[in-house]
Amino acid sequence: MKSTKKFGINTTCVHIGEVKDEQFKGAVSPIYPSTSYAFDGVDIKRYPRYFNTPNQEMLHKKIAVLEHTEDALIFSSGMAAISAALFAFLQNGDHVIVQQVIYGGTFNFMVNEFEKFGIEYSFTESDKIEDFLPLLRPNTKVMYIETPSNPLLGITDMKAIADLSKQHQIITMIDNTFASPINQNPADFGIDIVLHSATKYMGGHSDISAGAIAASKEHIAKIWETAINYGGNLSDQTVWLLERSMKTLNLRVKEQTKNAQIMAEYLEKSEHIDAVYYPGLPSHPQYEIAKKQMKGFGAMLSFELKSHIDAMQFQRNLQLIKPSMSLAGLESTTVSPVQTTHALLSEQERLERGIKNGLIRFSVGIEEPEDLIADIELAIEKTLKK
Ligand SMILES: *Cc1c(COP(=O)(O)O)cnc(C)c1O
């Protein structure tokens, strides 16, 4: 299908980036698993690590159209995409400004790898634009943000960051995993490089590891030159699975987003819960910014159990909702940041970041909200009895 005409979102999810089955006229894309292609008499020298097999090329189109960018690249994981993007634009002596709260793996990557290559970095005090400005240096090359962020669903003003960066010729990068292209298109606000862990909403069934970058043709060409050296391409079998998953991306994420709003409103009223963090609640401190830049408020939220309920026991008592390390599947899952993502920090460091012992991050799935509410109520009841 041509990507020049604008289709509706579901038509785009299903049809853009199909590989045509010219030979048998099958309904779905054939898989081209070849790692060896002809070099003679062809326009393109194809090779999996060049990110240009037929299945890769077609999925790039789907992602680019969904993210409102000219081009895209798919990787074997979110971190393969994030590291390729950063190393494409940074070199010895450069400086990066990074939002304080970002995905733990990205934080780890920066703290453990940048110094080896002489790359300087500064973390902001918060996700407010005023905290980025004082960190600017003459050698600042990249601003890196994540919104909504993990685990407190903080919102960063994308347009403010893009405007500030443009004044200083700085490249902006965003981790758009939590929102997915269905709920947020950072390119519309002037952000240069859009990053995804496709292991999350794009894959959506908790069975694929993948990553993606969406950007202008020029920026993708620059990232490609670095990416072929690091070799983080995705196998064509998995590219095909990801294409299949993405046909239902809008259906899944819309339903999950609708459920998350219902769950957030329910949790906010519960007598056993101290606070709910969800950008779709008017009580969220950056609700106005979220309304301006998000098409939907997403399916991730966090809540704090009151101190008389043990968070670990509560999660063990859930029957339907699974305590789980990852997120964004069709099934609802919870995680305790204190036990997992932020376990290496001291209690003091956690509290400085607003992460209390009773905090639960909740990835809302497609189950009916009544069933999820019943599961939570039963688990609270059981936990209180003990
Ligand atoms: C999971 C995740 C990543 C890393 O992706 P992988 O596919 O695990 O490499 C990056 N950012 C966010 C927000 C994530 O949730």
The ligand as an SDF file (V2000), in Angstrom:
LIG
                    3D

 15 15  0  0  0  0  0  0  0  0999 V2000
   11.3930   -1.7370   28.4890 C   0  0  0  0  0  0  0  0  0  0  0  0
   11.7480   -0.3340   28.2570 C   0  0  0  0  0  0  0  0  0  0  0  0
   12.9350    0.0220   27.6130 C   0  0  0  0  0  0  0  0  0  0  0  0
   13.9690   -0.9990   27.1650 C   0  0  0  0  0  0  0  0  0  0  0  0
   13.4730   -1.8450   26.2010 O   0  0  0  0  0  0  0  0  0  0  0  0
   14.0090   -3.3430   25.9700 P   0  0  0  0  0  0  0  0  0  0  0  0
   13.1570   -3.8270   24.8680 O   0  0  0  0  0  0  0  0  0  0  0  0
   13.8550   -4.0730   27.2610 O   0  0  0  0  0  0  0  0  0  0  0  0
   15.4520   -3.2310   25.6080 O   0  0  0  0  0  0  0  0  0  0  0  0
   13.1770    1.3740   27.3930 C   0  0  0  0  0  0  0  0  0  0  0  0
   12.3160    2.3210   27.8030 N   0  0  0  0  0  0  0  0  0  0  0  0
   11.1790    2.0130   28.4390 C   0  0  0  0  0  0  0  0  0  0  0  0
   10.2810    3.1160   28.8850 C   0  0  0  0  0  0  0  0  0  0  0  0
   10.8450    0.6870   28.6970 C   0  0  0  0  0  0  0  0  0  0  0  0
    9.7130    0.3980   29.3460 O   0  0  0  0  0  0  0  0  0  0  0  0
  1  2  1  0
  2  3  1  0
  2 14  2  0
  3  4  1  0
  3 10  2  0
  4  5  1  0
  5  6  1  0
  6  7  2  0
  6  8  1  0
  6  9  1  0
 10 11  1  0
 11 12  2  0
 12 13  1  0
 12 14  1  0
 14 15  1  0
M  END
$$$$
